[in-house]
């Protein structure tokens, strides 16, 4: 346990949907460059989302795959999916899942996150640039079932109020990330007309 490292607050939830700007041809390659998420942050993201055996975890921009692999191997999630546009990282992540003995429950694909069907997810995790968050918000709103949890590392969704916010101290990360902590935001997709609950 990492008692005392994470402070959680629970503000009132409010979701709105606003029009997102139209994409440009190369936008998928600018949503976020590869940056290793520290293992401590991975653990706290999965704890904040309360990942367990009933969950299917989708990581948009999955990099080396550590978050989805941890969700299945350490938190007991039934399965997971990661997507990244870097084929080398995808191959590496699939190899690591195989080494961990969970290659039958975890898959990684080299593809645009906006072309990825996320409707199976019970938990979605992201670490993407602020400029892309409106489009990601609209995609999640359209595809996820009510009750799905979404955890964003460092950046918020415009117009949405998180259910909880966690702060993870990272005292040795200033040179890497430009700050010495990580902010994590938990959202829960609310019920909406015509949607099917999980």
Backbone as ProteinMPNN parsed JSONL, in Angstrom:
{"seq_chain_A": "XXXXXXXXXXXXXXXXXXXXXXXXXXXXXXXXXXXXXXXXXXXXXXXXXXXXXXXXXXXXXXXXXXXXXXXXXXXXXXXXXXXXXXXXXXXXXXXXXXXXXXXXXXXXXXXXXXXXXXXXXXXXXXXXXXXXXXXXXXXXXXXXXXXXXXXXXXXXXXXXXXXXXXXXXXXXXXXXXXXXXXXXXXXXXXXXXXXXXX", "coords_chain_A": {"N_chain_A": [[0.843, -1.202, 0.0], [0.325, 2.314, -0.539], [-0.033, 4.272, 1.4], [-0.903, 7.547, 2.294], [0.36, 8.73, 0.18], [-1.367, 9.508, -1.77], [-3.818, 11.87, -2.307], [-7.26, 12.171, -2.292], [-10.078, 13.748, -3.647], [-13.575, 14.398, -3.896], [-15.406, 15.961, -5.989], [-18.544, 17.436, -7.094], [-20.201, 15.74, -9.734], [-20.376, 16.6, -13.139], [-21.364, 16.498, -16.41], [-20.88, 17.571, -19.697], [-21.445, 18.005, -23.192], [-19.671, 19.176, -25.869], [-19.112, 20.563, -29.126], [-16.352, 19.264, -30.895], [-13.248, 20.316, -32.387], [-12.618, 19.872, -35.913], [-10.642, 17.129, -37.134], [-7.172, 17.096, -38.237], [-5.125, 15.829, -40.914], [-2.657, 14.729, -39.959], [-3.04, 14.638, -37.249], [-3.319, 12.485, -35.44], [-0.742, 11.706, -34.938], [0.182, 13.612, -33.297], [-1.02, 13.606, -30.863], [0.141, 12.759, -28.497], [3.476, 12.454, -27.571], [5.684, 9.637, -27.065], [6.038, 8.817, -23.712], [7.35, 7.476, -20.832], [5.246, 6.207, -18.398], [5.576, 6.459, -14.98], [5.903, 3.59, -12.822], [4.686, 3.85, -10.306], [2.679, 5.733, -10.826], [1.159, 4.322, -12.692], [0.177, 2.263, -11.04], [-1.364, 3.785, -9.218], [-3.26, 4.934, -10.924], [-4.73, 2.677, -11.696], [-5.653, 1.837, -9.212], [-7.228, 4.045, -8.51], [-9.241, 3.781, -10.379], [-10.396, 1.529, -9.439], [-9.868, -1.095, -10.422], [-10.661, -4.459, -11.168], [-11.492, -8.031, -11.173], [-13.72, -8.136, -12.932], [-13.26, -6.334, -14.904], [-12.492, -4.89, -18.12], [-9.849, -3.414, -19.522], [-8.947, -0.565, -21.346], [-6.321, 1.102, -22.891], [-5.557, 4.091, -24.262], [-3.177, 5.108, -26.384], [-0.962, 3.462, -25.61], [1.789, 2.98, -25.386], [4.566, 1.316, -24.038], [3.001, -0.65, -23.001], [2.703, -1.129, -20.292], [0.636, -0.339, -18.526], [-1.789, -1.694, -19.203], [-0.887, -4.326, -18.992], [-0.223, -4.414, -16.257], [-2.782, -4.03, -15.205], [-4.054, -6.458, -15.741], [-2.243, -8.455, -14.783], [-1.541, -7.637, -12.148], [-3.81, -6.513, -10.969], [-5.825, -8.208, -11.594], [-7.655, -7.914, -13.727], [-9.971, -9.012, -16.226], [-9.219, -8.808, -18.85], [-7.56, -6.898, -21.473], [-6.821, -4.099, -23.647], [-4.587, -2.345, -25.703], [-3.695, 0.538, -27.598], [-1.521, 2.065, -29.934], [0.293, 4.342, -32.021], [2.835, 3.743, -32.687], [4.514, 1.223, -34.082], [6.733, -0.27, -33.238], [6.657, -0.005, -30.43], [4.23, -1.264, -29.947], [4.777, -3.905, -30.79], [6.713, -4.508, -28.887], [5.177, -4.301, -26.517], [3.307, -6.4, -26.888], [5.082, -8.538, -26.839], [6.019, -8.35, -24.185], [3.639, -8.865, -22.812], [3.285, -11.528, -23.54], [5.559, -12.651, -22.316], [4.819, -12.264, -19.691], [2.893, -14.132, -19.429], [0.269, -13.594, -20.096], [-0.631, -13.215, -22.623], [-2.865, -14.211, -23.908], [-4.929, -12.768, -22.901], [-4.481, -10.12, -23.185], [-4.078, -7.651, -25.638], [-2.276, -5.72, -28.024], [-2.405, -3.113, -30.406], [-1.301, -1.546, -33.42], [-2.543, 1.311, -34.21], [-4.657, 4.142, -34.959], [-6.009, 5.889, -32.275], [-8.514, 7.019, -32.559], [-9.739, 5.427, -34.373], [-10.296, 3.214, -33.025], [-12.397, 0.868, -31.509], [-13.878, 1.313, -28.503], [-15.891, 0.278, -27.023], [-16.092, -2.074, -25.519], [-14.839, -1.604, -23.151], [-14.606, -1.393, -19.587], [-13.072, 0.145, -18.097], [-11.167, 2.942, -19.001], [-8.019, 4.273, -19.797], [-5.906, 7.129, -20.105], [-3.258, 9.222, -21.37], [-2.797, 11.942, -22.687], [-2.26, 14.802, -24.861], [-3.498, 18.102, -23.954], [-4.817, 19.481, -26.08], [-6.079, 17.563, -27.612], [-8.011, 16.507, -26.061], [-10.8, 17.353, -26.151], [-11.806, 15.974, -28.464], [-11.303, 13.322, -27.749], [-12.922, 13.122, -25.488], [-15.48, 13.382, -26.704], [-15.522, 11.076, -28.269], [-15.427, 9.059, -26.283], [-17.775, 9.625, -24.914], [-19.652, 8.961, -26.871], [-19.23, 6.206, -27.289], [-18.868, 4.674, -24.939], [-20.382, 2.694, -22.343], [-22.785, 3.613, -19.775], [-21.452, 3.973, -16.498], [-18.905, 3.174, -17.034], [-15.526, 3.639, -16.124], [-13.169, 6.279, -16.374], [-9.844, 7.203, -16.451], [-7.691, 9.861, -16.441], [-4.415, 10.866, -16.962], [-2.861, 13.606, -15.833], [-4.187, 15.572, -17.505], [-7.317, 17.26, -18.006], [-10.772, 16.704, -19.073], [-12.386, 19.022, -21.073], [-15.238, 20.693, -19.871], [-16.195, 18.58, -18.363], [-16.595, 17.449, -15.035], [-14.493, 15.92, -12.743], [-15.014, 12.86, -10.852], [-13.257, 12.241, -8.866], [-10.037, 13.351, -7.761], [-6.628, 12.665, -7.789], [-3.431, 13.081, -6.352], [-0.139, 12.336, -7.05], [2.907, 12.243, -5.604], [6.038, 12.765, -7.168], [8.995, 13.023, -6.611], [11.468, 12.858, -7.955], [11.14, 13.428, -10.602], [11.345, 15.851, -11.93], [13.191, 16.677, -13.947], [12.431, 15.039, -16.015], [9.608, 15.216, -16.456], [9.056, 17.863, -15.922], [7.783, 18.59, -13.626], [7.037, 17.743, -10.194], [5.085, 15.974, -9.458], [2.123, 14.017, -10.144], [-1.04, 14.498, -11.522], [-4.114, 12.874, -11.308], [-7.191, 12.067, -12.795], [-10.421, 10.978, -12.208], [-13.236, 9.876, -13.93], [-16.704, 9.029, -14.343], [-18.794, 7.485, -16.607], [-21.965, 8.747, -17.162], [-25.483, 7.746, -16.976], [-27.485, 7.959, -19.93], [-30.007, 8.941, -22.303], [-31.203, 6.113, -24.029], [-28.894, 4.616, -23.706], [-27.037, 1.678, -22.76], [-26.66, 0.204, -19.654], [-23.863, -1.052, -17.725]], "CA_chain_A": [[0.0, 0.0, 0.0], [1.068, 3.566, -0.607], [-0.825, 5.164, 2.232], [-0.378, 8.882, 2.501], [0.931, 9.287, -1.04], [-2.405, 9.956, -2.687], [-4.941, 12.59, -1.707], [-8.405, 12.076, -3.199], [-11.235, 14.573, -3.344], [-14.705, 13.983, -4.721], [-16.305, 17.058, -6.301], [-19.797, 17.085, -7.747], [-20.035, 15.341, -11.126], [-21.169, 17.314, -14.137], [-20.877, 16.184, -17.745], [-21.503, 18.266, -20.815], [-20.834, 17.628, -24.457], [-19.55, 20.311, -26.78], [-18.541, 20.195, -30.41], [-14.894, 19.246, -30.944], [-12.754, 20.78, -33.673], [-12.389, 18.843, -36.918], [-9.263, 16.664, -37.114], [-6.321, 17.295, -39.395], [-4.627, 14.549, -41.395], [-1.58, 14.174, -39.146], [-3.313, 14.899, -35.834], [-3.119, 11.295, -34.616], [0.665, 11.602, -34.581], [0.541, 14.702, -32.391], [-1.846, 13.575, -29.652], [1.059, 12.636, -27.356], [4.695, 11.698, -27.846], [5.902, 8.561, -26.093], [6.658, 9.155, -22.427], [7.135, 6.371, -19.905], [4.497, 6.517, -17.183], [6.209, 5.772, -13.846], [5.122, 2.478, -12.283], [3.864, 4.347, -9.209], [1.498, 6.37, -11.418], [0.358, 3.219, -13.243], [-0.522, 1.625, -9.919], [-2.374, 4.678, -8.646], [-4.347, 5.064, -11.899], [-5.551, 1.472, -11.622], [-6.328, 1.866, -7.913], [-8.261, 5.074, -8.564], [-10.339, 3.229, -11.181], [-10.899, 0.334, -8.751], [-9.814, -2.199, -11.383], [-10.792, -5.777, -10.57], [-11.682, -9.175, -12.069], [-14.787, -7.962, -13.923], [-12.933, -5.22, -15.797], [-11.737, -4.932, -19.365], [-9.169, -2.121, -19.498], [-8.439, -0.069, -22.63], [-5.389, 2.216, -22.745], [-5.419, 4.807, -25.534], [-1.805, 5.613, -26.36], [-0.493, 2.509, -24.602], [3.245, 2.958, -25.254], [5.191, 0.007, -23.858], [1.991, -1.603, -22.556], [2.795, -1.451, -18.87], [-0.598, -0.117, -17.779], [-2.724, -2.802, -19.454], [-0.291, -5.529, -18.417], [-0.402, -4.341, -14.8], [-4.206, -4.192, -14.898], [-4.388, -7.886, -15.784], [-1.344, -9.271, -13.967], [-1.484, -7.233, -10.74], [-5.126, -6.159, -10.442], [-6.749, -9.286, -11.905], [-8.641, -7.61, -14.765], [-10.206, -10.176, -17.086], [-8.557, -8.617, -20.13], [-7.25, -5.515, -21.787], [-6.45, -3.717, -25.006], [-3.839, -1.103, -25.817], [-3.421, 0.973, -28.968], [-0.497, 3.091, -30.076], [0.638, 4.463, -33.436], [4.222, 3.315, -32.853], [4.502, -0.229, -34.247], [7.791, -0.851, -32.421], [6.16, -0.098, -29.057], [3.168, -2.276, -29.94], [5.442, -5.216, -30.812], [7.349, -4.671, -27.582], [4.127, -4.543, -25.525], [2.791, -7.757, -27.078], [6.113, -9.465, -26.363], [6.018, -8.297, -22.719], [2.432, -9.576, -22.354], [3.584, -12.944, -23.681], [6.509, -13.016, -21.262], [4.102, -12.255, -18.411], [1.944, -15.232, -19.433], [-1.113, -13.112, -20.246], [-0.828, -12.869, -24.023], [-4.2, -14.612, -24.344], [-5.921, -11.856, -22.313], [-4.072, -8.741, -23.466], [-3.625, -7.434, -27.007], [-1.885, -4.37, -28.385], [-2.522, -2.902, -31.845], [-0.772, -0.306, -33.975], [-3.614, 1.994, -34.912], [-5.117, 5.436, -34.483], [-6.969, 5.705, -31.188], [-9.852, 7.426, -32.988], [-10.29, 4.334, -35.168], [-10.39, 2.075, -32.111], [-13.677, 0.655, -30.835], [-13.63, 1.188, -27.064], [-17.167, -0.025, -26.375], [-15.964, -3.202, -24.585], [-14.14, -1.196, -21.937], [-15.234, -0.97, -18.332], [-12.132, 1.168, -17.643], [-10.311, 3.512, -20.048], [-6.951, 5.113, -19.262], [-5.283, 7.961, -21.132], [-2.271, 10.248, -21.036], [-2.766, 12.593, -23.988], [-2.135, 16.255, -24.82], [-4.754, 18.827, -23.722], [-5.491, 19.885, -27.304], [-6.843, 16.462, -28.198], [-8.986, 16.014, -25.088], [-12.199, 17.47, -26.565], [-12.165, 14.89, -29.387], [-11.326, 12.072, -26.993], [-14.149, 13.196, -24.681], [-16.643, 13.104, -27.538], [-15.464, 9.664, -28.644], [-15.803, 8.257, -25.129], [-19.205, 9.878, -24.675], [-20.442, 8.263, -27.891], [-19.012, 4.763, -27.376], [-18.811, 3.951, -23.67], [-21.621, 2.476, -21.607], [-22.839, 4.24, -18.458], [-20.757, 3.233, -15.459], [-17.497, 3.004, -17.405], [-14.625, 4.582, -15.469], [-12.124, 6.837, -17.223], [-8.803, 7.867, -15.676], [-6.78, 10.653, -17.255], [-3.168, 11.284, -16.313], [-2.376, 14.991, -15.939], [-5.015, 16.543, -18.218], [-8.758, 17.099, -17.81], [-11.687, 16.828, -20.203], [-13.138, 20.274, -21.001], [-16.675, 20.57, -19.667], [-16.519, 17.483, -17.455], [-16.047, 17.558, -13.687], [-14.124, 14.569, -12.298], [-15.555, 12.303, -9.611], [-12.18, 12.281, -7.88], [-8.731, 13.803, -8.233], [-5.552, 12.144, -6.951], [-2.119, 13.664, -6.593], [0.917, 11.375, -6.753], [4.226, 12.887, -5.567], [7.132, 12.143, -7.917], [10.055, 14.0, -6.306], [12.651, 12.743, -8.814], [10.711, 13.49, -12.005], [11.357, 17.221, -12.446], [13.937, 16.761, -15.203], [11.765, 14.243, -17.041], [8.247, 15.684, -16.713], [8.92, 19.285, -15.669], [7.073, 18.777, -12.373], [7.381, 16.705, -9.226], [3.902, 15.217, -9.072], [1.202, 13.665, -11.223], [-2.464, 14.637, -11.21], [-4.937, 11.838, -11.921], [-8.599, 12.473, -12.768], [-11.357, 9.883, -12.41], [-14.577, 10.206, -14.412], [-17.604, 7.899, -14.533], [-19.764, 7.806, -17.652], [-23.313, 8.71, -16.589], [-26.571, 7.236, -17.813], [-28.01, 8.915, -20.889], [-31.123, 8.314, -23.031], [-30.899, 5.089, -25.026], [-27.636, 3.918, -23.431], [-27.162, 0.427, -22.028], [-25.784, 0.192, -18.478], [-23.068, -2.268, -17.479]], "C_chain_A": [[0.874, 1.246, 0.0], [0.324, 4.628, 0.184], [-0.123, 6.499, 2.396], [0.191, 9.517, 1.248], [-0.12, 9.901, -1.948], [-3.518, 10.645, -1.914], [-6.083, 12.588, -2.705], [-9.512, 12.99, -2.719], [-12.343, 14.18, -4.292], [-15.646, 15.151, -4.955], [-17.581, 16.549, -6.955], [-19.555, 16.788, -9.213], [-20.929, 16.18, -12.031], [-20.557, 17.03, -15.496], [-21.624, 17.051, -18.747], [-20.816, 17.799, -22.071], [-20.842, 18.846, -25.357], [-18.9, 19.836, -28.06], [-17.022, 20.278, -30.346], [-14.439, 19.729, -32.31], [-12.503, 19.621, -34.622], [-10.922, 18.428, -36.916], [-8.489, 17.086, -38.356], [-5.694, 15.955, -39.738], [-3.596, 13.938, -40.46], [-1.825, 14.316, -37.642], [-3.042, 13.699, -34.95], [-1.667, 11.138, -34.196], [1.105, 12.721, -33.645], [-0.256, 14.665, -31.085], [-0.996, 13.436, -28.398], [2.305, 11.892, -27.799], [4.871, 10.63, -26.774], [6.618, 9.093, -24.861], [6.335, 8.025, -21.461], [6.361, 6.854, -18.688], [5.137, 5.756, -16.031], [5.305, 4.686, -13.265], [4.225, 2.908, -11.133], [2.579, 4.98, -9.735], [0.588, 5.321, -12.029], [-0.477, 2.585, -12.136], [-1.635, 2.504, -9.382], [-3.53, 4.922, -9.622], [-5.297, 3.872, -11.798], [-6.286, 1.377, -10.285], [-7.471, 2.876, -7.91], [-9.482, 4.581, -9.333], [-10.969, 1.994, -10.554], [-10.954, -0.867, -9.695], [-9.842, -3.53, -10.642], [-11.128, -6.824, -11.605], [-12.772, -9.018, -13.133], [-14.421, -6.957, -15.018], [-12.173, -5.618, -17.058], [-11.173, -3.527, -19.544], [-8.635, -1.773, -20.883], [-7.554, 1.139, -22.359], [-5.178, 2.835, -24.125], [-4.089, 5.556, -25.537], [-1.008, 4.78, -25.376], [1.018, 2.384, -24.48], [3.796, 1.553, -25.112], [4.257, -1.024, -23.225], [1.903, -1.839, -21.065], [1.478, -1.285, -18.119], [-1.577, -1.272, -17.962], [-2.183, -4.096, -18.857], [-0.456, -5.547, -16.902], [-1.856, -4.55, -14.409], [-4.583, -5.665, -14.819], [-3.545, -8.682, -14.791], [-1.433, -8.937, -12.481], [-2.841, -6.92, -10.13], [-6.196, -7.182, -10.818], [-7.812, -8.981, -12.929], [-8.777, -8.802, -15.708], [-9.533, -10.046, -18.439], [-8.273, -7.154, -20.373], [-6.79, -5.345, -23.22], [-5.671, -2.413, -24.944], [-3.638, -0.759, -27.277], [-2.39, 2.093, -28.939], [-0.157, 3.17, -31.558], [2.066, 4.023, -33.725], [4.275, 1.782, -32.898], [5.576, -0.915, -33.397], [7.309, -1.031, -30.98], [5.062, -1.16, -28.938], [3.769, -3.677, -29.939], [6.088, -5.515, -29.465], [6.302, -5.023, -26.522], [3.548, -5.946, -25.658], [3.793, -8.796, -26.592], [6.137, -9.509, -24.834], [4.788, -9.007, -22.139], [2.64, -11.082, -22.453], [4.523, -13.434, -22.604], [5.827, -13.109, -19.902], [3.065, -13.374, -18.333], [0.494, -14.817, -19.585], [-1.414, -12.696, -21.684], [-2.178, -13.266, -24.574], [-5.281, -13.667, -23.833], [-5.647, -10.388, -22.626], [-3.587, -8.647, -24.909], [-3.29, -5.959, -27.205], [-1.898, -4.251, -29.908], [-1.918, -1.563, -32.237], [-1.873, 0.338, -34.795], [-3.951, 3.311, -34.231], [-6.158, 5.211, -33.388], [-8.382, 6.09, -31.61], [-10.516, 6.388, -33.884], [-10.505, 3.086, -34.318], [-11.752, 2.027, -31.448], [-13.401, 0.417, -29.351], [-14.861, 0.708, -26.305], [-17.096, -1.196, -25.398], [-15.427, -2.788, -23.23], [-15.079, -0.986, -20.757], [-14.362, 0.091, -17.669], [-11.312, 1.624, -18.846], [-9.268, 4.385, -19.359], [-6.304, 5.884, -20.405], [-4.234, 8.886, -20.522], [-1.976, 10.947, -22.363], [-2.703, 14.109, -23.82], [-3.484, 16.945, -24.613], [-5.518, 19.162, -24.999], [-6.351, 18.813, -27.931], [-7.986, 16.013, -27.295], [-10.448, 16.234, -25.485], [-12.65, 16.358, -27.508], [-12.23, 13.553, -28.669], [-12.59, 12.014, -26.134], [-15.373, 12.824, -25.509], [-16.685, 11.652, -27.993], [-15.935, 8.782, -27.481], [-17.289, 8.405, -24.809], [-20.072, 9.062, -25.615], [-20.363, 6.742, -27.759], [-19.1, 4.011, -26.054], [-20.176, 3.818, -23.005], [-21.593, 3.234, -20.289], [-22.179, 3.351, -17.407], [-19.297, 2.972, -15.778], [-16.668, 4.063, -16.693], [-13.529, 5.007, -16.438], [-11.123, 7.549, -16.323], [-7.853, 8.566, -16.637], [-5.586, 11.087, -16.414], [-2.84, 12.7, -16.749], [-3.338, 15.988, -16.574], [-6.499, 16.209, -18.091], [-9.516, 17.154, -19.131], [-12.442, 18.146, -20.07], [-14.637, 20.006, -20.828], [-17.099, 19.438, -18.758], [-15.858, 17.726, -16.107], [-15.704, 16.155, -13.19], [-14.84, 14.159, -11.016], [-14.523, 12.382, -8.496], [-10.9, 12.739, -8.554], [-7.691, 13.265, -7.257], [-4.248, 12.812, -7.341], [-1.062, 12.654, -6.142], [2.254, 12.105, -6.753], [5.273, 12.072, -6.329], [8.353, 13.044, -7.763], [11.256, 13.963, -7.245], [12.322, 12.92, -10.293], [10.8, 14.874, -12.631], [12.064, 17.317, -13.796], [13.253, 16.024, -16.344], [10.432, 14.871, -17.441], [8.048, 17.181, -16.477], [8.12, 19.598, -14.421], [7.368, 17.606, -11.459], [6.152, 15.981, -8.679], [3.105, 14.871, -10.317], [-0.215, 13.861, -10.718], [-3.231, 13.577, -11.994], [-6.404, 12.22, -11.741], [-9.479, 11.273, -13.095], [-12.713, 10.422, -12.829], [-15.39, 8.917, -14.491], [-18.66, 8.296, -15.553], [-21.17, 7.689, -17.074], [-24.328, 8.072, -17.536], [-27.044, 8.335, -18.748], [-29.112, 8.217, -21.7], [-30.636, 7.298, -24.076], [-29.643, 4.3, -24.764], [-27.912, 2.663, -22.614], [-26.17, 0.444, -20.872], [-25.022, -1.119, -18.391], [-23.503, -2.893, -16.171]], "O_chain_A": [[2.009, 1.23, 0.476], [0.084, 5.735, -0.3], [1.088, 6.566, 2.607], [0.479, 10.714, 1.239], [0.202, 10.725, -2.804], [-4.09, 10.076, -0.984], [-5.888, 12.97, -3.859], [-9.847, 13.009, -1.535], [-12.076, 13.679, -5.384], [-16.6, 15.326, -4.197], [-17.682, 15.379, -7.322], [-18.794, 17.495, -9.873], [-22.093, 16.43, -11.718], [-19.374, 17.288, -15.717], [-22.837, 17.236, -18.654], [-19.715, 17.252, -22.014], [-21.88, 19.469, -25.578], [-18.212, 18.815, -28.072], [-16.466, 21.238, -29.813], [-15.163, 19.572, -33.293], [-12.206, 18.51, -34.184], [-10.044, 19.268, -36.718], [-9.076, 17.393, -39.393], [-5.731, 15.033, -38.922], [-3.653, 12.738, -40.191], [-0.903, 14.131, -36.848], [-2.581, 13.862, -33.82], [-1.391, 10.491, -33.185], [2.267, 12.776, -33.244], [-0.173, 15.598, -30.286], [-1.371, 13.944, -27.341], [2.2, 10.798, -28.352], [4.273, 10.714, -25.7], [7.665, 9.733, -24.957], [5.171, 7.661, -21.294], [6.774, 7.804, -18.023], [5.237, 4.53, -16.088], [4.085, 4.845, -13.223], [3.118, 2.391, -10.99], [1.509, 4.786, -9.157], [-0.632, 5.414, -11.901], [-1.685, 2.396, -12.281], [-2.735, 2.019, -9.117], [-4.669, 5.098, -9.187], [-6.516, 4.038, -11.812], [-7.415, 0.89, -10.232], [-8.547, 2.605, -7.376], [-10.617, 4.915, -8.992], [-11.957, 1.467, -11.068], [-11.963, -1.57, -9.759], [-9.156, -3.717, -9.638], [-11.061, -6.546, -12.803], [-12.736, -9.716, -14.146], [-15.193, -6.755, -15.955], [-11.347, -6.531, -17.064], [-11.925, -2.565, -19.699], [-7.957, -2.581, -21.518], [-7.967, 2.084, -21.687], [-4.681, 2.179, -25.04], [-3.901, 6.514, -24.787], [-0.441, 5.31, -24.421], [1.496, 1.736, -23.549], [3.536, 0.691, -25.951], [4.674, -2.147, -22.944], [1.108, -2.664, -20.615], [1.225, -2.02, -17.165], [-2.135, -1.773, -16.986], [-2.94, -4.877, -18.28], [-0.791, -6.582, -16.327], [-2.136, -5.181, -13.389], [-5.339, -6.073, -13.938], [-4.08, -9.496, -14.038], [-1.405, -9.836, -11.641], [-3.02, -7.041, -8.918], [-7.35, -7.046, -10.41], [-8.797, -9.713, -13.013], [-7.806, -9.516, -15.958], [-9.295, -11.049, -19.113], [-8.679, -6.284, -19.603], [-6.425, -6.301, -23.904], [-6.046, -1.489, -24.222], [-3.435, -1.645, -28.107], [-2.388, 2.945, -28.05], [-0.299, 2.183, -32.28], [2.465, 3.94, -34.886], [4.102, 1.122, -31.873], [5.357, -2.017, -32.893], [7.526, -2.082, -30.377], [4.985, -1.868, -27.934], [3.33, -4.542, -29.181], [6.016, -6.639, -28.967], [6.51, -5.935, -25.722], [3.319, -6.616, -24.65], [3.412, -9.809, -26.006], [6.263, -10.585, -24.249], [4.879, -9.668, -21.104], [2.228, -11.829, -21.566], [4.318, -14.507, -22.037], [6.204, -13.927, -19.064], [2.426, -13.554, -17.296], [-0.413, -15.579, -19.251], [-2.337, -11.921, -21.934], [-2.61, -12.73, -25.594], [-6.428, -13.745, -24.274], [-6.48, -9.521, -22.362], [-2.78, -9.465, -25.352], [-3.93, -5.076, -26.634], [-1.462, -5.16, -30.614], [-2.004, -0.582, -31.499], [-2.11, -0.044, -35.941], [-3.577, 3.555, -33.084], [-7.086, 4.423, -33.567], [-9.351, 5.548, -31.078], [-11.72, 6.458, -34.129], [-10.856, 2.027, -34.837], [-12.214, 3.022, -30.889], [-12.762, -0.57, -28.986], [-14.876, 0.729, -25.074], [-17.957, -1.309, -24.525], [-15.545, -3.537, -22.26], [-16.189, -0.475, -20.905], [-14.82, 0.839, -16.805], [-10.822, 0.8, -19.619], [-9.591, 5.146, -18.447], [-6.167, 5.377, -21.518], [-4.303, 9.272, -19.355], [-1.031, 10.593, -23.07], [-3.05, 14.638, -22.764], [-4.51, 16.427, -25.052], [-6.749, 19.131, -25.001], [-7.259, 19.12, -28.704], [-8.835, 15.226, -27.714], [-11.28, 15.378, -25.186], [-13.763, 15.849, -27.369], [-13.111, 12.739, -28.945], [-13.249, 10.977, -26.063], [-16.209, 12.038, -25.064], [-17.761, 11.061, -28.092], [-16.743, 7.873, -27.671], [-17.966, 7.432, -24.477], [-21.106, 8.53, -25.21], [-21.329, 6.05, -28.083], [-19.382, 2.813, -26.054], [-21.015, 4.714, -23.094], [-20.521, 3.479, -19.734], [-22.331, 2.13, -17.427], [-18.528, 2.591, -14.896], [-17.044, 5.235, -16.654], [-13.027, 4.201, -17.221], [-11.504, 8.403, -15.523], [-7.283, 7.942, -17.533], [-5.735, 11.605, -15.307], [-2.57, 12.945, -17.925], [-3.307, 17.163, -16.209], [-6.889, 15.042, -18.07], [-8.99, 17.584, -20.158], [-13.085, 18.372, -19.045], [-15.223, 19.196, -21.547], [-18.277, 19.348, -18.412], [-14.706, 18.156, -16.039], [-16.567, 15.277, -13.218], [-15.221, 15.001, -10.203], [-14.868, 12.567, -7.329], [-10.702, 12.544, -9.753], [-7.849, 13.391, -6.043], [-3.997, 13.074, -8.517], [-1.083, 12.18, -5.006], [2.7, 12.55, -7.811], [5.381, 10.858, -6.16], [8.708, 13.76, -8.7], [11.995, 14.945, -7.327], [13.144, 12.594, -11.149], [10.367, 15.053, -13.769], [11.564, 17.986, -14.7], [13.469, 16.347, -17.512], [10.157, 15.04, -18.629], [6.987, 17.718, -16.795], [7.804, 20.762, -14.173], [7.894, 16.586, -11.903], [6.179, 15.442, -7.572], [3.381, 15.372, -11.407], [-0.552, 13.437, -9.613], [-3.022, 13.407, -13.195], [-6.811, 12.646, -10.66], [-9.307, 10.629, -14.13], [-13.273, 11.305, -12.18], [-14.83, 7.838, -14.682], [-19.34, 9.311, -15.395], [-21.531, 6.636, -16.547], [-24.069, 7.886, -18.725], [-27.007, 9.514, -18.395], [-29.125, 6.988, -21.762], [-29.767, 7.599, -24.895], [-29.334, 3.385, -25.527], [-28.892, 2.593, -21.872], [-24.978, 0.673, -21.077], [-25.458, -2.15, -18.901], [-22.965, -3.926, -15.771]]}, "name": "protein", "num_of_chains": 1, "seq": "XXXXXXXXXXXXXXXXXXXXXXXXXXXXXXXXXXXXXXXXXXXXXXXXXXXXXXXXXXXXXXXXXXXXXXXXXXXXXXXXXXXXXXXXXXXXXXXXXXXXXXXXXXXXXXXXXXXXXXXXXXXXXXXXXXXXXXXXXXXXXXXXXXXXXXXXXXXXXXXXXXXXXXXXXXXXXXXXXXXXXXXXXXXXXXXXXXXXXX"}
